[in-house]
């Protein structure tokens, strides 16, 4: 099971999915494009930009989550993309 974020109100808790050591970030966006991910150390704190990624034309971006990633992440805008964390 993966927690999924579809926009700035959908927050993903990396630790809830088994911890950052084994986590993979998956961003899906039909036809590809740019997506910005925001993060915060606490769920009710101030979110800031963690990274901007480019989803390839096949529509799926996958990457291991770096250990320095904040615990809570989300997409910065309603872009039509989905962000999920999988272990």
C-alpha positions as CSV (number, residue, x, y, z in Angstrom):
1,X,0.0,0.0,0.0
2,X,1.2,3.5,-0.7
3,X,0.1,6.9,0.6
4,X,-0.8,9.2,-2.3
5,X,-0.8,13.0,-2.6
6,X,-2.7,14.7,-5.4
7,X,-2.1,18.3,-4.3
8,X,-1.1,20.7,-1.5
9,X,-3.8,19.4,0.9
10,X,-2.7,15.8,0.6
11,X,0.3,15.3,2.9
12,X,2.3,12.0,2.8
13,X,4.1,10.9,6.0
14,X,7.2,9.0,4.8
15,X,7.6,7.2,8.2
16,X,4.0,5.9,8.1
17,X,5.0,3.8,5.0
18,X,7.9,2.0,6.8
19,X,10.6,4.6,7.1
20,X,12.8,6.7,4.8
21,X,15.6,4.0,4.6
22,X,13.5,1.9,2.2
23,X,11.2,4.5,0.7
24,X,10.9,5.3,-3.0
25,X,9.3,8.4,-4.4
26,X,7.0,7.9,-7.4
27,X,5.5,10.8,-9.3
28,X,3.0,10.2,-12.0
29,X,1.9,12.9,-14.5
30,X,0.3,12.0,-17.9
31,X,2.6,13.2,-20.7
32,X,5.3,14.3,-18.2
33,X,6.2,17.8,-17.1
34,X,7.6,19.7,-14.1
35,X,6.5,19.0,-10.6
36,X,7.6,20.7,-7.3
37,X,7.7,18.8,-4.1
38,X,7.4,20.6,-0.7
39,X,8.4,19.2,2.7
40,X,8.3,19.9,6.4
41,X,9.6,18.1,9.5
42,X,6.2,18.4,11.2
43,X,2.7,18.0,9.7
44,X,1.5,21.4,10.8
45,X,4.7,23.3,10.2
46,X,5.6,25.5,7.2
47,X,6.2,23.6,4.0
48,X,9.1,24.7,1.8
49,X,10.4,23.5,-1.6
50,X,12.4,20.3,-1.3
51,X,13.0,19.7,-5.0
52,X,11.7,20.3,-8.5
53,X,11.6,17.3,-10.7
54,X,10.8,16.6,-14.3
55,X,8.6,13.7,-15.0
56,X,9.6,12.1,-18.3
57,X,7.2,11.8,-21.3
58,X,6.2,8.2,-20.3
59,X,4.5,9.8,-17.2
60,X,6.3,8.2,-14.3
61,X,9.3,9.4,-12.3
62,X,10.9,7.0,-9.7
63,X,13.7,7.7,-7.2
64,X,14.9,6.5,-3.9
65,X,14.1,9.1,-1.2
66,X,17.3,10.7,0.1
67,X,17.9,10.3,3.9
68,X,17.8,14.1,4.4
69,X,14.2,14.4,3.1
70,X,11.7,15.8,5.5
71,X,9.2,13.4,7.1
72,X,6.1,15.1,5.5
73,X,5.9,15.8,1.8
74,X,3.3,17.0,-0.7
75,X,2.9,18.4,-4.2
76,X,3.1,22.1,-4.2
77,X,0.1,22.7,-6.5
78,X,-2.8,21.0,-8.1
79,X,-0.9,19.9,-11.2
80,X,-2.8,16.7,-12.2
81,X,0.2,14.7,-10.8
82,X,0.1,12.2,-8.1
83,X,3.0,11.6,-5.6
84,X,3.3,8.4,-3.7
85,X,5.8,6.8,-1.3
86,X,6.4,3.1,-1.6
87,X,8.6,0.7,0.3
